[in-house]
Amino acid sequence: MRLLIVDDEPLARERLRRMVEELPGAEVVGEAGDGRAALEACARLHPEVVLLDIRMPGMDGLEAARHLATLPEGPAVIFITAYGDYALQAFEAQAVDYLLKPVRAERLAQALAKARRLTAPQLAAVTAANPEPQGRSHLSSTLHGNLTLIPVEDILFLRAEQKYVVVRHLRGESLIEDSLTALEAEYGPRFVRIHRNALVARSALEGLEKGADGTARVRLRDCEERPEISRRHLPELRRLLRSGEI
């Protein structure tokens, strides 16, 4: 079994590595010090299990686990933390087990045995039964099994197209499988709806203009595209701009 150890404390990683190396059939293939580094390591190393701390600088373990759960063949996640008050959130993020520090070797062996038994269909069922909590700092786009993270602060607009949502961001475009309605509910005032199929980032909105075809469109910073505004949403958008709420 291939394992990745993720903890922001080098001594904690070293202790876990020694413990894992004493277990038959277990191999540590890498380490990481925060959630984002963990996702990058998973893309390179393809571990079967991630031993994941929760409180870490930058992206924490809970958010990293939610991103890993979107992968078609993502690793099983075992949280290892000094805090007992994250258990509910951990299992909502599709964790296989939740261990408190200091971890005992027997307890770690039990968790790894549980991870071995958990099949991909079971993981998918758990994911479907537990929606993602609010407040992700990144959206995740999975293409051909590869995970790409999109910082929410870099998003300019979101547009629904068939069964996907196109995310236009500072580095280009990505496709995600989240629904526009769910994204609007998750991020609340960060985005404003301009059309039944489009949300724009309030922070990117510079003004309104009329397109060559006579339709009202939004002007966004760092973006040549001018998304269309529906007649239904135009009055509210004008009100927000006049009031200085955007």
Secondary structure, 3 states (H helix, E strand, C coil): CEEEEECCCHHHHHHHHHHHHCCCCCEEEEEECCHHHHHHHHHHHCCCEEEECCCCCCCCHHHHHHHHCCCCCCCEEEEEECCCCCHHHHHHCCCCEEEECCCCHHHHHHHHHHHHHCCHHHHHHHHHHCCCCCCCCEEEEEECCEEEEEEHHHEEEEEEECCEEEEEECCEEEEECCCHHHHHHHHHHHEEEEECCEEEEHHHEEEEEECCCCCEEEEECCCCCCCECCCCCHHHHHHHHHHCCC
